[in-house]
Amino acid sequence: MVGLLSSEVREARERVRTALRNIGHPLPYGRITVSLSPADRRKEGSCFDLAIAVALMINMNIIGEVRIRDFLIVGELGLNGDVKGIHGVLPIIIMAKQQGFRYCMVPFENAAEGCVVDGVQVVPVRNLSEAVKYLNGTSEFPVANGSAPGGKSLNKVLKDRTGDMSEIYGHEMAKRAVTIAAAGKHNLLMIGPPGSGKSMLASRIPGIMPGRLQIPWNRKCLRRWICGRI
């Protein structure tokens, strides 16, 4: 695997190889090179696993290539072929919409987060075998909505993950700045020593964002929002 990769991305070769073998599609003998471009941009995270597995199965003639062109695919693979949730799905799907993709295949755990974005059909998958069926057209796409696994609504997920702004005591000026930034979609820069409350305040931002702009909390996703990417 080449392309300025972090250690967790390099480890994808073991996860993908084992997952493919466990669902009955072992890799052929020989050397396989996976290139992640652009080569000068560092790749981090485990979100490339599912896309790498799908690319290999296309070359093994397990999945047809024509249907895949409208898809953006992200997800981490377990050794048994299960697709696990990842961080930062929301900005990924926003980017997919901007790039003209019609479908986004994401882990089932991230379905509620992905449905926040209009104009892109989210295809949640629980395992690699499901992904093969959807991409080959042997199964209809599942209907993804604003419900998370277990039947929780998106607002319930947000409350569970973010907490509430009323739980913060003091920091009146900081809370006012956060409220103004969320209401007007302004950029926000937080500076202070560790333990001063930056992450505590930042984690409550998704819960006060208006309407469909609400997003589940994780550090990478929120950091991109704060930097003005969303």
Secondary structure, DSSP 8 states (H G I E B T S, - for coil): -BSSB-HHHHTHHHHHHHHHHHTT----SS----B-S-TTS-B-SSTTHHHHHHHHHHHTTSS-SSGGGGEEE--EE-TTSBEE--S-HHHHHHHHHHHT-SEEEEEGGGHHHHTTSTTSEEEEESBHHHHHHHHHTSS------SB-TTS-BHHHHHHHHH--GGG--S-HHHHHHHHHHHHHT--------TTSSHHHHHHHHHHHS-GGG-----HHHHHHHHTT--
